[in-house]
Amino acid sequence: MMRFARVAKPGGFVEAEARGARWLADHPEAKRAYPYWSPFRSELAGGFGQLCAYGAMYEPVGTVDHFVSRNEDRAKSYDWDNYRFASQWINSSKQSLRSGEVLDPFDVDDAWFEILLPSLQLVATDAVPEAERERVEQMLIRLHLRDDERILRQRREWYRMYQDHELTLAGLRKKAPLIARAVDRHERAHAGRRA
């Protein structure tokens, strides 16, 4: 994970909010809300730089994640500030979690997580405040961010593309910034040893 800036609400979303509020009032027993947010997925994705809010890698077909799930608080179904851009499989993994069990990508510190080379595992750093450590560790496991094969496969491919010169370090920073940071750390460490 890494820190993301809040995404400005698109002007046209006001109508989606109004339609959503009417829909919620007309369907008080419905388990799922009508997806009036869907036409705004591109704006949300753009605000996240096309990166999954949790995996922090390029996501070409992500979904709108309700940070506070509709099951937890259906009144937030059409709240733009409640939306995060996420990979579908990570969003699905998050569905059973309450918002207090997950770190908000708008609130994490960039120094809290790092990718290890060569394993490409995502780990929490010593910068994570003591009060957040248990939640961080549980989230890494429950969202499959640490070392699940699905996410490792993605990380391996981005790293391979960089190693095979198919992608520059600047390109890696755009598509997989946590891997780029790991490469930077690795190269600085090895440059210091050679000096």
Secondary structure by P-SEA (a helix, b strand, c coil): ccccccccccccaaaaaaaaaaaaaacccccccccccccaaaaaaaaaccccccccccccccccccccccccccccccccccbbbbcaaaaaaaccccccccccccccccccccccccccbbbbcccccccaaaaaaaaaaaacccccaaaaaaaaaaaaaaaaccccaaaaaaccaaaaaaaaaaaaaaaaaac
